[in-house]
Amino acid sequence: MIIKHFVTKELFISFVYRLTRLYSKTFRLKIENEEEWLDYLNDGGVVLLCAWHQQFFSAIRHFQSYKAFNPSLMISQSKDGKIVAGVAKRSGWNPVRGSSSKGGKSALKNMIANLKKSKLSGHIVDGPRGPSGVVKPGVIRLAHATNAVIVPFYIFAENSWYFNSWDKFLLPKPFSKVVLRFDKMIHLQKTTDKNLFEKQRKQLEEIMIPVLKM
């Protein structure tokens, strides 16, 4: 019975992955400003790609092209998170299970170790539950611990739906023009000063929030 249940879950996750890939292929995708951080990464730098929860879906198709770096991504321990983790793994990303609400300390420790080794990771700055438009401190801690540059990325869709969820999740309509745009690299000074830490968190929030539909 347990084996049957496991197989059923794996088949469902495989179906979701294939559906996601198929749907994403309908996008007329354009990539902007990727060269700078890729050059930095290939020269030995450490890169942390960051996005709002609202916008990550549209990047899944292109992000499979980074699988050679064995990048990591923190994903919640929820039931929905298990599906997302399965899709991420099939896309060549290493899912690290945990979030600010559950298992966050252990997950952050594993993310730090993985990022130091692979030099590339992704991070959802407002976590799995929000609130929307608020950058949580984990991304700053991760950047400090690994000396990583933060590279925000954004999605702009010609035609899209917005879900009635806490993050107003963005789903581009089939055959829409979709732009995946990377921002400039952000270098943070490592600090133990709480005021400076909070200033850095707020600055990242102010950089990223203009593209967010709230």
Helices and strands as residue ranges (DSSP letters): H 2-24, E 28-32, H 35-42, E 47-51, G 53-59, H 60-63, G 64-69, E 72-75, H 79-90, E 94-97, H 104-118, E 120-124, H 138-146, E 149-157, E 160-162, E 170-172, E 177-182, H 194-208, G 209-211
